[in-house]
Amino acid sequence: MVSDITLLKSHPNKFLLDHVQGVINITKKLTNSRFAELVAIFHDLGKINPNFQNKLDPSKAVNGYANHAYLSAYAFFCAFCCNKKNADVLKQFLDVNELTKNDLIALSVVIAKHHGNLPDYTPSCKPDEATASILSKEEIYSLFKFLEKEKSIPVFEFINHFIPVENFREFLLNTKIQQGYTEKFIFEGDKNKSSLDFFIDYQFYFCMFASCR
């Protein structure tokens, strides 16, 4: 794995940090929303995946999990949902006094789904399921298997390049956190002060970012 994040690429002829900074710059020209800027920072973090890096090099074979969006979202979750000091850093970055569980879930989903459309935050359960899942459990399990093999990917270094955080790498393989992310990643719309405002806000963050990438 490349330890120097400045050498990682987002596209065959573009370095990852340059790409992300470019998206951030465009986002900031379109809006002063720190939430949209946050999504711009995280959207392609998962391209640090060594298998994704190999996809960009025609001389290398790709063996194993090579996706990036769910890794981006899970890294965000581990960095800020599992560490109080980092959560405080995030609130300061976003210039808010409070971040609810729904906010953190919504941000994770926006990051995970940045190449498509926002899903239903409260999907209906199938008859044989206890709870419905916002994100693909199959994709999440594939990601966790990948992380078991790739223990040294520079997730902390990438985030710390943009936002000063405490190291959170230990949480990536924590089985309780993985279980919570898979089974308790449940959006509780009735706890929002205004469901319509929440919906409009996160659609806006998603649209602002999507128009920049």
C-alpha positions in Angstrom: 0.0 0.0 0.0 1.2 3.5 -0.8 2.0 5.2 2.5 2.4 8.6 1.0 -1.1 9.9 0.3 0.2 12.5 -2.1 1.0 9.7 -4.5 -2.5 8.3 -4.5 -4.7 8.9 -7.6 -8.4 9.6 -8.1 -8.2 9.2 -11.9 -5.5 7.8 -14.2 -4.0 11.3 -14.7 -5.0 13.1 -11.5 -3.8 12.8 -7.9 -6.4 12.2 -5.3 -5.6 15.1 -3.0 -5.7 17.5 -6.0 -9.0 16.1 -7.1 -10.6 16.4 -3.7 -9.3 19.9 -3.2 -10.6 20.9 -6.6 -14.1 19.6 -5.7 -13.9 21.5 -2.4 -13.0 24.7 -4.1 -15.9 24.5 -6.6 -18.3 23.6 -3.8 -17.2 26.6 -1.8 -17.8 28.8 -4.8 -21.4 27.6 -5.1 -22.4 27.5 -1.5 -21.2 28.5 2.0 -22.6 25.2 3.4 -20.0 23.5 5.5 -22.0 20.3 5.2 -21.6 20.3 1.4 -17.9 21.0 1.9 -17.7 18.0 4.3 -19.2 15.7 1.7 -16.7 17.0 -0.8 -13.8 16.1 1.5 -15.0 12.6 2.1 -16.6 11.5 -1.2 -13.5 9.9 -2.7 -11.6 9.0 0.5 -12.3 5.3 -0.4 -10.1 5.6 -3.5 -7.2 5.0 -1.1 -8.3 1.4 -1.5 -5.2 -0.3 -3.0 -7.4 -2.4 -5.3 -9.0 0.8 -6.6 -5.5 2.3 -7.2 -4.6 -0.8 -9.2 -7.7 -0.2 -11.4 -6.1 3.0 -12.5 -3.0 1.3 -13.6 -3.5 -0.9 -16.7 -0.3 -2.8 -15.9 -1.7 -4.1 -12.7 -4.3 -6.8 -11.9 -7.2 -6.1 -9.6 -7.8 -8.8 -7.0 -10.5 -8.2 -4.5 -12.8 -5.5 -3.3 -12.1 -2.4 -5.4 -15.1 -0.1 -4.6 -14.6 3.2 -2.8 -17.9 4.9 -1.8 -18.8 2.7 1.1 -15.3 2.8 2.4 -15.6 6.6 2.3 -18.8 6.5 4.3 -17.6 4.0 6.9 -14.4 5.9 7.5 -16.5 9.0 8.2 -18.7 7.0 10.6 -15.7 5.6 12.5 -13.9 9.0 12.6 -16.7 11.0 14.0 -19.5 8.8 15.4 -17.2 6.7 17.6 -14.9 9.3 19.1 -16.2 12.2 21.2 -13.2 14.5 20.6 -13.5 14.0 16.9 -17.3 14.6 17.1 -16.5 17.9 18.8 -14.1 18.7 16.0 -16.8 17.9 13.5 -19.3 20.2 15.2 -16.7 23.0 15.2 -15.9 22.4 11.5 -19.7 22.5 10.6 -20.2 25.4 13.0 -23.1 23.8 14.8 -23.9 23.2 18.5 -25.5 19.8 18.0 -25.3 16.9 15.6 -28.0 14.3 16.0 -27.8 10.6 15.2 -30.0 11.3 12.2 -27.5 13.9 11.0 -24.6 11.5 11.2 -26.6 8.7 9.4 -27.7 11.1 6.7 -24.1 12.4 6.1 -22.9 8.8 5.9 -25.6 7.9 3.4 -24.9 11.0 1.3 -21.2 10.0 1.1 -22.0 6.3 0.4 -24.5 7.2 -2.4 -22.6 10.1 -4.0 -22.5 8.3 -7.4 -26.2 7.7 -7.5 -29.4 8.9 -5.8 -30.3 9.3 -2.2 -32.2 6.3 -0.9 -35.3 6.2 1.3 -34.0 6.9 4.8 -36.8 4.8 6.2 -37.2 1.9 3.8 -39.9 -0.8 4.3 -38.8 -4.1 5.8 -39.1 -7.3 3.9 -41.3 -9.9 5.5 -38.3 -12.0 6.7 -36.3 -9.0 8.1 -36.5 -7.5 11.5 -35.3 -4.1 10.2 -34.8 -2.6 6.8 -31.4 -1.4 5.8 -30.7 2.0 4.3 -27.4 0.8 2.8 -26.6 -2.5 1.1 -25.6 -5.0 3.7 -24.0 -7.1 1.0 -21.7 -4.2 0.1 -21.0 -3.5 3.8 -20.0 -7.1 4.5 -17.7 -7.1 1.4 -16.1 -3.9 2.8 -15.5 -5.5 6.2 -13.9 -8.5 4.7 -11.6 -6.2 2.7 -10.7 -4.3 5.9 -9.7 -7.5 7.6 -7.0 -8.0 5.0 -6.0 -4.3 4.5 -5.2 -3.1 8.0 -2.8 -0.3 7.0 -4.8 1.9 4.6 -4.2 5.5 5.4 -7.7 6.6 6.3 -6.4 8.7 9.3 -3.8 10.4 7.2 -6.3 11.3 4.5 -8.8 12.8 6.9 -6.2 14.6 9.0 -5.0 16.3 5.8 -8.2 18.2 5.7 -9.6 18.1 9.3 -7.4 17.7 12.4 -8.7 14.5 14.1 -7.5 11.9 16.6 -6.4 8.6 15.2 -9.5 6.3 14.9 -8.1 3.4 13.0 -8.9 1.0 15.9 -12.6 1.5 15.2 -12.5 0.2 11.6 -12.1 -3.4 12.7 -14.0 -3.2 16.0 -16.7 -5.9 15.8 -19.2 -4.0 18.0 -18.9 -0.9 15.8 -19.3 -3.0 12.7 -22.3 -4.7 14.1 -23.9 -1.4 15.0 -23.1 0.0 11.6 -24.8 -3.0 10.0 -27.8 -3.6 12.4 -28.4 -0.3 14.2 -27.9 2.1 11.4 -31.5 3.2 11.7 -32.9 6.6 10.8 -35.5 7.9 13.3 -37.4 10.5 11.4 -39.9 11.2 14.2 -37.0 12.7 16.2 -36.4 15.5 13.7 -37.7 18.9 14.7 -38.9 19.4 11.2 -38.9 16.4 8.8 -39.4 18.7 5.8 -36.5 21.0 6.7 -34.3 18.0 7.3 -35.2 16.5 3.9 -34.7 19.8 2.0 -31.3 20.5 3.8 -29.8 17.1 2.9 -31.1 17.2 -0.6 -29.4 20.5 -0.9 -26.1 19.3 0.4 -26.2 16.3 -1.9 -27.2 18.4 -5.0 -24.5 21.1 -4.3 -21.8 18.5 -4.0 -23.1 16.4 -6.9 -22.9 19.4 -9.2 -19.2 19.9 -8.4 -17.7 16.4 -8.8 
